Amino acid sequence: MYKIIHKKFLQDRGCEDIASKIYQHFIDVNWISKEYFENSSPAEQVRDYIAGMTDRYFERVFKEIMLPKRVTTFTSNGDL
């Protein structure tokens, strides 16, 4: 599970996907010092982000990555 999550967030970090949770909850926050980001590699940043997750949040993130989203939009006649 860890490898999958780490790979996903490292890819998001590499392509600067600002919609990713790592940006929303870790990189684009003002309470983490700029020095930290200047002195750490992207892999270390992803590791630290994951290390700060609760078990429940870690599992939820894993499910979001691995399980397809449910379709919730239907046309007016009930077809997809």
C-alpha positions in Angstrom: 0.0 0.0 0.0 2.8 2.4 0.9 4.6 1.9 -2.4 1.5 2.7 -4.4 0.7 5.8 -2.4 4.3 7.0 -2.5 4.5 6.5 -6.2 1.3 8.3 -6.9 2.2 11.4 -4.8 5.7 11.4 -6.1 4.3 11.6 -9.7 1.9 14.3 -8.6 4.8 16.2 -7.0 6.9 15.8 -10.2 4.2 17.1 -12.5 3.1 19.8 -10.0 -0.5 18.5 -10.0 -2.0 21.2 -7.7 -5.3 19.3 -7.5 -3.5 16.5 -5.7 -3.9 16.0 -2.0 -0.2 16.4 -1.4 -0.4 20.0 -2.7 -3.7 20.8 -1.0 -2.7 19.4 2.4 1.1 19.6 2.5 2.9 21.7 -0.1 0.6 24.7 -0.5 0.2 25.3 3.3 1.8 28.2 5.0 2.7 26.5 8.3 5.6 24.4 6.8 8.8 26.4 6.3 10.2 27.2 2.9 13.5 25.9 4.2 12.1 22.5 4.5 11.1 22.4 0.8 14.4 23.9 -0.2 16.5 21.3 1.8 14.5 18.1 1.1 13.9 16.0 -2.0 10.5 15.4 -3.5 10.8 11.7 -2.3 11.5 12.9 1.3 8.5 15.3 1.1 6.2 12.5 0.0 7.6 10.3 2.7 7.0 13.0 5.4 3.5 13.7 4.1 2.6 10.0 4.3 4.2 9.7 7.7 1.8 12.4 9.0 -1.3 10.5 7.9 -3.5 8.8 10.3 -4.2 5.1 9.6 -7.8 5.8 8.6 -6.8 8.6 6.2 -4.0 6.4 4.7 -6.5 3.7 4.0 -9.0 6.2 2.5 -6.3 7.7 0.2 -5.3 4.2 -0.9 -8.9 3.3 -1.8 -9.3 6.6 -3.7 -6.2 5.7 -5.8 -7.0 2.0 -6.4 -10.8 1.8 -6.6 -12.7 3.4 -9.5 -15.1 6.2 -8.8 -18.8 5.3 -8.8 -20.8 6.9 -11.6 -23.4 9.2 -10.2 -24.5 11.2 -13.2 -27.5 9.9 -15.2 -29.4 11.3 -18.2 -33.0 12.4 -17.9 -34.3 9.0 -19.2 -32.2 7.0 -16.7 -29.5 5.9 -19.1 -25.8 6.4 -18.5 
